[in-house]
Each structure stands twice: as C-alpha cells, then as structure tokens.
Amino acid sequence: MMQEQSADMFKKIEFENGTFLSEEDFKHINGDMSFMPDMCVIENFLVDEDTLDAAVKYTPETETFVPTSPIGPPETASFPGYLNFGVEIKGSETDKKKFMYSARLNRIYVDMGVEFPVHFTWDTRKQHALSPHVDLYVRATVVFSDDAQAEKRVERCLQHAHEPNNPGDEAIVRNVLRSARALGTAGVHYCGAARRPDSWLSVLVRLPQPAPHAYQFVCKNSCSSGINRRNTAIVFTLEDHLGQILGRQSVGARVCACLKRDMRRDEDELGKGKRRLASAPALPGQPGQPDTCKKVKIEVPEADDELITLPKLQIKGVKTVVTGLEVMQRMMELSGGEAARRKDQRAAEEYASCLASLTHALDNLKKSLARTQTQ
C-alpha cells in the first residue's frame, strides 16, 4: 500500500516543461521502493509508542540483571512507600522454638545456622499499575542498630570467616547473613565489595510477587572479632531492577544459643527502662553461698586487636586450660595471617610474639598433662 502511494506521488511530479516522469525514469532515479513499510503501520507505531508507560518500554531480562551494591550505611527508618511494603514474622512458625520473635522488641532470636522465614507483603495492584513488567527485589542488610556503631560495617568473625568449607566469593564469606537457598541459586545475589570498607554487604533476592523467604545467620552476636555483643538489626528494602528503593522495614536480630533466656532478659530490661549487665547465676543447690572466688578486674581496650595482659586467674582442670589456649592460638594464627596479607608489619610482629609465648606455655601444659595420665 505504501509502495503504491509513494510511486503515484512521485510519478505525478511535473517538470517545468510540463512533462512527467515515466515508469522507467522513476525507477532509474529512485530505485526499487518495495522495501518501504506500509504508511499506516508507521502511523500506528508512533501513536502507540507515545502512549506507552516508561516501565513497560524496558523489560529487563533476568540473565542480564546486574545487582547494585549500596555504598555507606543504609537508612533504617520505616518507609512503607507507595506499595505499602511490609515485613511479618509469623508466631505460628516459631512453635518448635528453633527461633523466637519478640513483638515488644521487634527482634528475632535465632541460633547460628537455623533458618527463619520472613514474609514480605506489598500492594500488587499498585505494583502492576506502576510497572507491570518489571521484577521486584528484596535486599537484606545487617547493620549495627546503636547510633554509636551505625557507621561500622557488620562482618563475620575471623574464626568463622576462615572455615574450610567457605565459598571463594568474599562477598559471601564476610556476610553474617545468607539466604537459605543453595549458593548459586538463580535470583539470589550477594552484594558488596568485601575489600571496600564503605561497601555494605547484603543479600538481594528476586521476588516477582509477595512471598516468604528464609534466611540464616553464619556468625553469632558473641563472636569477639565480629559482632562482639553489639546490637544488630536486619534492614529489608523493596527495590526495582535499577536499585531504586520502593519501601523499607527493619527487624532487630540476636544470634544466640539460649533464645528464651535472652528474649526474657531483654524484655525485662525494656520494662525497667534501662539496660543492665547480666549477672552470673548462682550455682544450683547452693542458694546464699558466699562468693569465695576472687573478683578480677580486666581493662578491655576499645580496639579489638590491642594487647591484653591477663592477671592471675584460677582455672580448674588442665584439659580446660589446654582447650582454651588452643582456641586462642588458632584465632591468633588466623589474625596474624590476615595482618600479613594486608602487609601490617607491626600487627604481624605482635601476633608472632604472642604466639611464641602462648605456644611455649601450651607445650608445657601438654607435657604436664601427659605425665599425669601416665602415672
């Protein structure tokens, strides 16, 4: 149809002498016009393109999706957004006591390696009206919840970060949180540049529609070279394929072995309106017994890698001492190796000196234990 319209249009061009182009002259000058598209097709395309929604014009392919890695600590304030993004921990799923949730504190209590499901909700009608063909993602980032620690990145402790079964990707190894799905599963991304201090580590999961997703921690709050008993929280953000934040919610988290005890203690402290140090419980069957153990004050420095001189301590059992020193020896070997890799000569020499004295003491104890067992 376009070909005929174009041909007729050009055939009717009149020169100054009143003659028209012949069929042969037309083809000789303009060539074959059969490749030209139909005019009505072009007209319809232009009309439809102008009325298309911007999100519909670009539909990303999952295979070509490149996740973003946020720089700096994320915001933690609640932000449901236009899609009314929400996070829910269902009490019915905590019956087996594998993990617990305190609604008063908005905090999860879970042991390391235990999976806990988190339910994500948002308004799907508004989602389809906003961007019907674009996938949505939920990012989970573990942060320190106290303002004084908020600028520090949460990382795994040295002991767990150097376990032999760890994967090679440092963004996975350094992160204290993992998806319960197997490593390498499509739609699960571990984000963050582990060697860049201002790159926060996160787990990004593709969720085309509201659904639950299970996570697990791979480090404890009590790990001294990691979280080191600081308060933590998980910040969940709903994002589009470009990393634009559409909603945000956060849930406190404590990774511990005694879930019920720690949750009750924290709720009691909340009721008293203050945070107190937990005191050691009395020995069973000995109520009111006087404390015969000498109280020893240990000055703990602010930095985790400073030297500490322990005062004289009484410890019952050679095996207990040997086991404890072996753990200390292994952790210092890992820390010393880490210092050598980052070329920190001063720290490496301090670790080497401490290891030499510790190894000497450990060897003497092992010899003493061997003599005792042969007698």
Disulfide bonds with the S-S distance in Angstrom:
none
